[in-house]
């Protein structure tokens, strides 16, 4: 009779362990995706900075904006 509660506890612990493993996998996947998004945003930000510099230079050449 003592074996039955032990088996139930072990089954519960195994299911809990499987769920924790899935959560860890999902968390790792989310970390990878967030890193990819951060890299993409950083690249876009750098590109926008370069565009802004070029636009400033064009405005100065056309005398649309005062020289710094």
Backbone as numpy.savetxt, mean C-alpha at the origin, in Angstrom:
# Nx Ny Nz CAx CAy CAz Cx Cy Cz
-13.80 -40.62 27.86 -14.61 -39.42 27.86 -13.75 -38.15 27.86
-12.57 -38.23 28.43 -11.70 -37.06 28.49 -11.18 -36.71 27.09
-11.07 -37.69 26.21 -10.55 -37.46 24.85 -11.47 -36.54 24.03
-12.75 -36.63 24.24 -13.70 -35.86 23.43 -13.49 -34.36 23.61
-13.43 -33.83 24.84 -13.18 -32.39 24.97 -11.81 -31.98 24.40
-10.81 -32.84 24.60 -9.49 -32.53 24.06 -9.53 -32.45 22.53
-10.24 -33.36 21.91 -10.35 -33.34 20.45 -11.09 -32.09 19.98
-12.11 -31.70 20.69 -12.85 -30.50 20.33 -11.96 -29.26 20.44
-11.19 -29.21 21.51 -10.29 -28.08 21.70 -9.24 -28.06 20.59
-8.69 -29.21 20.26 -7.70 -29.28 19.19 -8.29 -28.88 17.84
-9.51 -29.32 17.58 -10.16 -28.93 16.32 -10.38 -27.42 16.28
-10.81 -26.89 17.39 -11.02 -25.44 17.46 -9.70 -24.70 17.25
-8.64 -25.15 17.90 -7.35 -24.50 17.76 -6.82 -24.60 16.33
-7.04 -25.71 15.67 -6.60 -25.86 14.27 -7.35 -24.88 13.36
-8.66 -24.79 13.57 -9.44 -23.84 12.76 -9.00 -22.41 13.03
-8.75 -22.11 14.28 -8.28 -20.77 14.65 -6.92 -20.49 14.00
-6.04 -21.47 14.01 -4.73 -21.33 13.40 -4.85 -21.09 11.90
-5.75 -21.79 11.24 -5.96 -21.60 9.80 -6.47 -20.18 9.52
-7.37 -19.71 10.35 -7.90 -18.36 10.17 -6.81 -17.31 10.37
-5.99 -17.50 11.36 -4.88 -16.57 11.62 -3.92 -16.59 10.43
-3.63 -17.75 9.88 -2.77 -17.84 8.70 -3.35 -17.08 7.52
-4.66 -17.20 7.32 -5.31 -16.47 6.21 -5.23 -14.97 6.44
-5.43 -14.55 7.68 -5.35 -13.13 8.00 -3.93 -12.62 7.76
-2.94 -13.39 8.14 -1.55 -12.99 7.91 -1.25 -12.88 6.42
-1.74 -13.83 5.63 -1.54 -13.78 4.18 -2.21 -12.55 3.58
-3.43 -12.29 4.01 -4.16 -11.11 3.52 -3.43 -9.82 3.90
-2.92 -9.77 5.11 -2.20 -8.59 5.58 -0.93 -8.38 4.75
-0.22 -9.46 4.48 1.00 -9.37 3.67 0.66 -8.87 2.26
-0.42 -9.39 1.70 -0.85 -8.95 0.37 -1.19 -7.46 0.39
-1.88 -7.01 1.42 -2.23 -5.59 1.52 -0.98 -4.72 1.65
0.01 -5.20 2.38 1.26 -4.44 2.51 1.94 -4.29 1.16
1.98 -5.36 0.38 2.59 -5.30 -0.94 1.83 -4.32 -1.84
0.52 -4.38 -1.79 -0.29 -3.50 -2.63 -0.12 -2.04 -2.22
-0.08 -1.77 -0.92 0.12 -0.40 -0.45 1.49 0.13 -0.86
2.50 -0.70 -0.79 3.84 -0.29 -1.21 3.83 0.07 -2.69
3.17 -0.74 -3.49 3.09 -0.45 -4.93 2.37 0.87 -5.18
1.32 1.12 -4.44 0.58 2.39 -4.58 1.44 3.57 -4.16
2.17 3.42 -3.06 3.04 4.50 -2.60 4.12 4.82 -3.63
4.69 3.80 -4.24 5.71 4.00 -5.26 5.11 4.72 -6.46
3.92 4.31 -6.85 3.25 4.94 -7.99 2.94 6.42 -7.69
2.48 6.70 -6.51 2.16 8.09 -6.13 3.43 8.92 -6.10
4.51 8.37 -5.58 5.78 9.11 -5.54 6.25 9.43 -6.95
6.10 8.48 -7.86 6.49 8.71 -9.25 5.65 9.79 -9.90
4.36 9.77 -9.64 3.47 10.78 -10.20 3.77 12.16 -9.62
4.10 12.19 -8.35 4.43 13.46 -7.71 5.69 14.05 -8.32
6.69 13.22 -8.54 7.94 13.70 -9.16 7.67 14.20 -10.57
6.84 13.50 -11.29 6.51 13.92 -12.66 5.77 15.25 -12.64
4.84 15.42 -11.74 4.11 16.69 -11.64 5.05 17.83 -11.28
6.03 17.56 -10.42 7.01 18.59 -10.06 7.80 19.02 -11.30
8.21 18.07 -12.12 8.95 18.40 -13.34 8.07 19.20 -14.30
6.81 18.83 -14.43 5.88 19.56 -15.30 5.72 20.99 -14.79
5.61 21.14 -13.49 5.46 22.48 -12.92 6.68 23.34 -13.22
7.87 22.77 -13.10 9.09 23.53 -13.41 9.11 23.94 -14.88
8.73 23.03 -15.75 8.71 23.34 -17.18 7.68 24.44 -17.47
6.52 24.34 -16.85 5.48 25.35 -17.07 5.95 26.72 -16.57
6.62 26.76 -15.43 7.15 28.02 -14.92 8.15 28.62 -15.91
9.01 27.79 -16.45 10.00 28.25 -17.41 9.33 28.81 -18.67
8.31 28.12 -19.15 7.57 28.57 -20.33 6.89 29.91 -20.05
6.27 30.05 -18.90 5.61 31.31 -18.55 6.60 32.47 -18.49
7.79 32.21 -17.95 8.80 33.27 -17.89 9.26 33.65 -19.29
9.47 32.66 -20.15 9.91 32.95 -21.53 8.87 33.77 -22.29
7.62 33.47 -22.06 6.54 34.20 -22.74 6.17 35.48 -22.00
6.89 35.73 -20.93 6.66 36.90 -20.10 5.23 36.95 -19.56
4.72 35.78 -19.22 3.39 35.69 -18.61 3.47 35.74 -17.09
4.68 35.50 -16.58 4.89 35.52 -15.14 6.17 36.28 -14.87
6.27 36.96 -13.75 7.51 37.69 -13.42 8.65 36.73 -13.15
9.86 37.13 -13.51 11.05 36.32 -13.23 11.29 36.29 -11.73
11.76 35.21 -11.19 11.98 35.12 -9.74 13.14 35.97 -9.27
